Amino acid sequence: MKVAVNVLFEIPIFELGENIVWNLYQNQNELEPAIYYPDGFRYYEGAITSVEEQEFLDFIHTLDFFPYVMRGQASRRGIVRFGHDYGPVGGDHHTVRPLTAELIRLRDRAADIARLSAKDFIASVVTHYPAGATIGWHSDMTMFGPAVFGVSLAASCTFKLRPKAEPKKIYKLNLEPRSLYVMEGKVRSDWEHSIPPVKVDRYSITYRTLK
Ligand SMILES: O=C(O)CCC(=O)C(=O)O
C-alpha cells in the first residue's frame, strides 16, 4: 500500500487559468516522489483489494439511493445514510438504518489504516455519482466531529480542495478506486472540497463522528 506522508506544502508550482494549482510532486529522491497535501489531509491508495471492492459494490447495488436535493434542486448524485439521521435529504426524508456488517467491516479496516478510533465513526453515507454527477464546494457540517474519512469505489475522480480564506487557490488530486482519504485538522475546518463531474459511475462511503 502506498502511504502518503502528511506534510504542509508551500510552493505553488504551476498555474491553470485563474486557479493556482497546488498539486505538488516534488522529487526528494529519485525513486519515491514526496507528495504534499493540505494540513490534515491523508491519502492511502490500495486500502482495499479488488475482491473486497466487488463485495462492497455488490452490497451497494442492493441499496435504494435518494437524489440529494439542495435548495430545491435535485442533484444527480444519490445518497443513502446509515447510523445517524440528520434530517431530510432535501425534501425526501428516508429511514436511516444502523450501519450494516459490510459498512462496519470497511469502517474498521479504514480506521485501522488511518489509526483512528473506529467505534467513534457512527455515521456513514454511501454516495453514488453517475456519469456527470458532482459535489459542489462545501466543508462537512459542524455537527460532525474533527475527522472524516472516505473510501472510493468503482472509478477515480478529481478531488479539489481550497482554503476558505483563499478560494482561488485550488489544490487537485486524483482519488483512485479502493483508496482512502482522511480529512482532519485544518483541511477539515478551514478548507472546502468538491468533485467536478465524474466520467463514469463512482461510489464513495464516507464516515463521520458526532461532536
Ligand atoms: O465522494 C466523496 O468522496 C466526497 C463526499 C463528500 O464530500 C461528502 O459527502 O460531503
Ligand as a Chemical Component Dictionary entry (heavy atoms), coordinates in Angstrom:
data_LIG
# 
_chem_comp.id                   LIG 
_chem_comp.type                 NON-POLYMER 
_chem_comp.pdbx_formal_charge   0 
_chem_comp.three_letter_code    LIG 
# 
loop_
_chem_comp_atom.comp_id 
_chem_comp_atom.atom_id 
_chem_comp_atom.alt_atom_id 
_chem_comp_atom.type_symbol 
_chem_comp_atom.charge 
_chem_comp_atom.model_Cartn_x 
_chem_comp_atom.model_Cartn_y 
_chem_comp_atom.model_Cartn_z 
_chem_comp_atom.pdbx_ordinal 
LIG O1 O1 O 0 -17.456 11.341 -2.666 1  
LIG C1 C1 C 0 -16.603 11.730 -1.889 2  
LIG O2 O2 O 0 -15.547 11.129 -1.714 3  
LIG C2 C2 C 0 -16.831 13.035 -1.129 4  
LIG C3 C3 C 0 -18.114 13.039 -0.338 5  
LIG C4 C4 C 0 -18.368 14.350 0.352  6  
LIG O3 O3 O 0 -17.670 15.307 0.181  7  
LIG C5 C5 C 0 -19.496 14.461 1.267  8  
LIG O4 O4 O 0 -20.281 13.511 1.416  9  
LIG O5 O5 O 0 -19.639 15.538 1.892  10 
# 
loop_
_chem_comp_bond.comp_id 
_chem_comp_bond.atom_id_1 
_chem_comp_bond.atom_id_2 
_chem_comp_bond.value_order 
_chem_comp_bond.pdbx_ordinal 
LIG O1 C1 DOUB 1 
LIG C1 O2 SING 2 
LIG C1 C2 SING 3 
LIG C2 C3 SING 4 
LIG C3 C4 SING 5 
LIG C4 O3 DOUB 6 
LIG C4 C5 SING 7 
LIG C5 O4 DOUB 8 
LIG C5 O5 SING 9 
# 
